[in-house]
Amino acid sequence: MKAGAAWVLLGLLASVTPVLSQSANRLVFDEPIFYGTAEFSPDLSAFPALDRRLRSSAQKLIEELLELAKSEASAANTAGYAFQPYEVIITDEVKFSNGRFVSLLRQGYAYTGGAHGNEWSEPIVWDISRRTVVGIEGILGDGRRMRDGLEFLSEYLRSAIAAQVWDNQIDPTWVGDIEAVTEPDAATLSNFVLIPSTEPGKIGGLAYQYDRYSVAPYVLGGAEIIVPQQVLQPYLRPDLAPLFSGAPLPEG
């Protein structure tokens, strides 16, 4: 965070150009009222379409928050109170890659005022040959296999969140939130990354990502729920099933 009493200079904001530095895998916007950075995985150089997409979206978000910081800082200067500089940090990490898919997790942190900043995650599964993002509908089979798979995942995730986050004692006020983010719907259940297997080159399972405030209060944090491939096998697309094998490989 770039702090200081820079808000007193806000009358010059209209003529200020953000300090932008860019290297092969890092983008930085640096102003007295704003600091934004994005760290890109060098592993994505092998997937130029995905790499361009991620770089473009990161820069767009940073520029949007910079403009918001300028507007809010100007308002603070007019009203005569101190403006707390904004900050955004974005990082990309490849979690899995084989000849068919590459899967990565984008994580972000943004401070735009208030008691603390906000964190978020953006899991992505990319079909290498088709150059497109794949959701759970691209992993599960069609028809009844899809319906049963979504129902299974919904129940599995709800049970795992209850045990992993709440020690099986969910506050009743959070039940609706948990049900909303785990409903058996393809769009809802596409917040996962593929994870490696104990068998080289194979997919060991799915890792579902839940940010702070999505399934529990801030103090309890978010959650990563691992769904082993073994339990998914009955619902997988037949042509993809051979890519899944072994057990999820622990990180580190």
C-alpha positions as CSV (number, residue, x, y, z in Angstrom):
1,M,0.0,0.0,0.0
2,K,1.4,3.4,-0.9
3,A,0.3,5.6,2.0
4,G,1.1,9.2,2.8
5,A,-0.7,12.6,2.7
6,A,-0.9,12.6,-1.1
7,W,-4.6,13.4,-1.0
8,V,-3.7,17.1,-0.6
9,L,-2.5,17.1,-4.1
10,L,-5.7,15.9,-5.6
11,G,-6.3,19.1,-7.5
12,L,-3.6,17.9,-9.9
13,L,-5.2,14.5,-10.5
14,A,-6.8,15.4,-13.9
15,S,-3.3,16.0,-15.3
16,V,-1.6,13.1,-13.7
17,T,-0.7,10.0,-15.7
18,P,-0.4,6.8,-13.8
19,V,3.1,5.4,-13.4
20,L,2.9,2.2,-15.4
21,S,5.7,-0.4,-15.4
22,Q,5.4,-3.7,-17.3
23,S,7.7,-6.6,-17.5
24,A,7.1,-10.0,-19.1
25,N,5.1,-11.3,-16.2
26,R,4.3,-8.2,-14.1
27,L,2.1,-5.2,-14.5
28,V,2.2,-2.2,-12.1
29,F,0.2,1.0,-11.8
30,D,1.7,3.2,-9.1
31,E,0.2,6.6,-8.0
32,P,0.0,8.3,-4.6
33,I,-3.6,7.4,-4.2
34,F,-3.5,4.0,-5.8
35,Y,-1.3,0.9,-6.2
36,G,-2.2,-1.9,-8.5
37,T,-0.2,-4.9,-9.6
38,A,-0.8,-8.1,-11.5
39,E,1.6,-11.1,-11.5
40,F,1.1,-13.4,-14.5
41,S,2.3,-17.0,-14.6
42,P,5.2,-17.6,-17.0
43,D,3.7,-21.1,-17.6
44,L,0.9,-19.4,-19.7
45,S,3.3,-18.4,-22.4
46,A,2.5,-21.7,-24.0
47,F,-1.2,-20.7,-24.2
48,P,-1.2,-17.3,-25.9
49,A,-4.9,-16.9,-26.3
50,L,-5.5,-17.5,-22.5
51,D,-2.5,-15.4,-21.6
52,R,-3.8,-12.4,-23.6
53,R,-7.3,-12.8,-22.1
54,L,-5.9,-12.8,-18.5
55,R,-3.6,-9.9,-19.1
56,S,-6.4,-7.8,-20.7
57,S,-8.9,-8.5,-17.9
58,A,-6.4,-7.7,-15.2
59,Q,-5.4,-4.4,-16.7
60,K,-9.0,-3.5,-17.3
61,L,-9.9,-4.1,-13.6
62,I,-6.9,-2.2,-12.4
63,E,-7.7,0.8,-14.6
64,E,-11.3,0.8,-13.5
65,L,-10.3,0.8,-9.8
66,L,-7.8,3.6,-10.5
67,E,-10.5,5.7,-12.0
68,L,-12.7,5.0,-9.0
69,A,-9.9,5.9,-6.6
70,K,-9.5,9.3,-8.5
71,S,-13.2,10.0,-8.2
72,E,-13.4,9.1,-4.5
73,A,-10.2,10.9,-3.7
74,S,-11.5,14.0,-5.4
75,A,-14.7,13.8,-3.3
76,A,-12.6,13.4,-0.1
77,N,-10.6,16.4,-1.0
78,T,-13.7,18.5,-1.6
79,A,-15.3,17.4,1.7
80,G,-12.0,17.9,3.6
81,Y,-11.3,14.5,4.9
82,A,-8.3,12.2,4.4
83,F,-8.5,9.6,1.6
84,Q,-7.1,6.1,2.2
85,P,-5.2,5.0,-0.9
86,Y,-6.7,2.1,-2.9
87,E,-4.8,-1.1,-3.6
88,V,-5.4,-4.1,-5.8
89,I,-3.2,-7.2,-6.1
90,I,-3.8,-9.9,-8.7
91,T,-1.8,-13.2,-9.0
92,D,-2.2,-16.1,-11.4
93,E,-1.0,-19.7,-10.6
94,V,-1.3,-22.7,-12.9
95,K,-2.7,-25.6,-11.0
96,F,-2.8,-28.3,-13.7
97,S,-1.7,-28.8,-17.3
98,N,-1.8,-31.7,-19.8
99,G,-2.3,-31.9,-23.5
100,R,-6.1,-31.3,-23.2
101,F,-6.6,-28.8,-20.4
102,V,-4.7,-26.1,-18.5
103,S,-6.3,-25.0,-15.2
104,L,-5.3,-21.9,-13.2
105,L,-6.4,-20.0,-10.2
106,R,-6.5,-16.2,-10.3
107,Q,-6.6,-14.7,-6.8
108,G,-7.1,-11.0,-6.0
109,Y,-7.1,-8.6,-3.1
110,A,-8.6,-5.1,-3.2
111,Y,-8.7,-2.4,-0.6
112,T,-11.2,0.4,-1.5
113,G,-11.9,1.8,2.0
114,G,-13.5,0.2,5.1
115,A,-12.1,-1.9,7.9
116,H,-10.3,-4.4,5.6
117,G,-9.8,-5.3,2.0
118,N,-11.7,-7.9,0.1
119,E,-10.3,-11.1,-1.4
120,W,-11.6,-13.1,-4.4
121,S,-10.7,-16.1,-6.5
122,E,-11.3,-16.9,-10.2
123,P,-10.8,-20.5,-11.1
124,I,-10.4,-21.3,-14.8
125,V,-10.3,-24.5,-16.8
126,W,-9.1,-23.9,-20.4
127,D,-9.6,-26.3,-23.3
128,I,-6.3,-25.9,-25.1
129,S,-7.4,-27.0,-28.6
130,R,-10.8,-25.2,-28.5
131,R,-9.4,-22.1,-26.8
132,T,-12.3,-21.7,-24.5
133,V,-13.2,-21.8,-20.9
134,V,-14.7,-25.0,-19.7
135,G,-17.3,-25.3,-17.0
136,I,-18.7,-28.3,-15.2
137,E,-20.9,-29.0,-18.1
138,G,-17.8,-29.8,-20.1
139,I,-16.6,-32.3,-17.6
140,L,-19.8,-34.2,-16.8
141,G,-21.7,-36.4,-19.2
142,D,-25.0,-35.5,-20.9
143,G,-28.6,-36.1,-19.8
144,R,-29.1,-38.1,-16.7
145,R,-25.4,-38.3,-16.1
146,M,-25.2,-34.5,-16.0
147,R,-28.3,-34.2,-13.7
148,D,-27.1,-36.8,-11.3
149,G,-23.6,-35.4,-11.3
150,L,-24.8,-31.9,-10.4
151,E,-26.9,-33.3,-7.6
152,F,-24.0,-35.3,-6.3
153,L,-21.6,-32.4,-6.4
154,S,-24.2,-30.1,-4.6
155,E,-24.6,-32.6,-1.8
156,Y,-20.9,-33.3,-1.6
157,L,-19.9,-29.7,-1.4
158,R,-22.6,-28.8,1.2
159,S,-21.5,-31.7,3.4
160,A,-17.8,-30.7,3.0
161,I,-18.4,-27.1,3.8
162,A,-20.4,-28.0,6.9
163,A,-17.5,-30.2,8.1
164,Q,-14.5,-28.2,7.0
165,V,-15.7,-24.7,7.7
166,W,-18.3,-25.1,10.4
167,D,-17.3,-28.2,12.2
168,N,-20.8,-29.5,11.4
169,Q,-22.5,-26.7,13.3
170,I,-23.7,-24.3,10.7
171,D,-25.2,-21.0,11.9
172,P,-28.8,-21.1,10.6
173,T,-28.4,-17.7,9.2
174,W,-25.8,-19.0,6.7
175,V,-27.7,-22.0,5.5
176,G,-29.3,-20.1,2.6
177,D,-26.0,-18.6,1.5
178,I,-24.4,-22.1,1.4
179,E,-27.3,-23.5,-0.5
180,A,-27.2,-20.7,-3.0
181,V,-23.5,-21.2,-3.9
182,T,-23.9,-25.0,-4.1
183,E,-27.2,-25.4,-5.9
184,P,-27.2,-28.2,-8.5
185,D,-26.7,-25.8,-11.5
186,A,-24.0,-25.9,-14.0
187,A,-23.1,-22.2,-13.8
188,T,-23.1,-22.3,-10.0
189,L,-20.9,-25.4,-9.9
190,S,-18.2,-24.2,-12.3
191,N,-16.0,-22.5,-9.7
192,F,-13.3,-25.2,-9.7
193,V,-9.8,-25.9,-10.9
194,L,-8.4,-29.2,-12.0
195,I,-5.7,-30.6,-9.7
196,P,-2.9,-33.1,-10.4
197,S,-3.1,-36.8,-9.5
198,T,-0.7,-39.1,-7.8
199,E,-0.5,-40.6,-11.3
200,P,1.6,-38.3,-13.5
201,G,-0.4,-36.5,-16.2
202,K,-3.7,-37.5,-14.8
203,I,-6.4,-35.4,-13.2
204,G,-6.8,-36.2,-9.5
205,G,-10.0,-34.3,-8.9
206,L,-11.6,-30.8,-8.7
207,A,-10.8,-28.1,-6.2
208,Y,-13.8,-25.8,-5.6
209,Q,-13.1,-22.3,-4.4
210,Y,-15.2,-20.3,-1.9
211,D,-14.2,-16.8,-1.0
212,R,-14.7,-15.1,2.4
213,Y,-18.3,-14.2,3.1
214,S,-19.6,-16.8,0.6
215,V,-20.1,-19.7,3.0
216,A,-19.2,-18.2,6.4
217,P,-18.4,-14.9,8.2
218,Y,-15.2,-13.1,7.4
219,V,-13.5,-14.5,10.5
220,L,-13.9,-18.1,9.4
221,G,-12.4,-17.4,6.0
222,G,-13.1,-19.0,2.7
223,A,-12.7,-22.7,1.7
224,E,-11.1,-24.9,-0.9
225,I,-13.1,-28.1,-1.2
226,I,-11.4,-31.1,-2.9
227,V,-13.6,-33.5,-4.8
228,P,-11.5,-36.6,-5.6
229,Q,-11.8,-38.0,-9.1
230,Q,-12.8,-41.4,-7.7
231,V,-16.2,-40.1,-6.6
232,L,-16.7,-38.3,-9.9
233,Q,-16.1,-41.2,-12.2
234,P,-19.8,-42.3,-12.5
235,Y,-20.7,-38.8,-13.8
236,L,-17.8,-38.0,-16.1
237,R,-18.0,-37.7,-19.8
238,P,-17.0,-41.1,-21.2
239,D,-14.3,-39.6,-23.5
240,L,-12.8,-37.7,-20.5
241,A,-12.9,-40.4,-17.9
242,P,-9.5,-41.9,-18.9
243,L,-7.9,-38.5,-18.1
244,F,-9.0,-38.9,-14.5
245,S,-7.1,-41.4,-12.3
246,G,-5.4,-41.8,-9.0
247,A,-5.8,-39.6,-5.9
248,P,-5.5,-35.8,-5.6
249,L,-1.9,-34.8,-5.2
250,P,-1.3,-32.7,-2.1
251,E,0.1,-29.3,-2.7
252,G,3.8,-28.8,-1.7
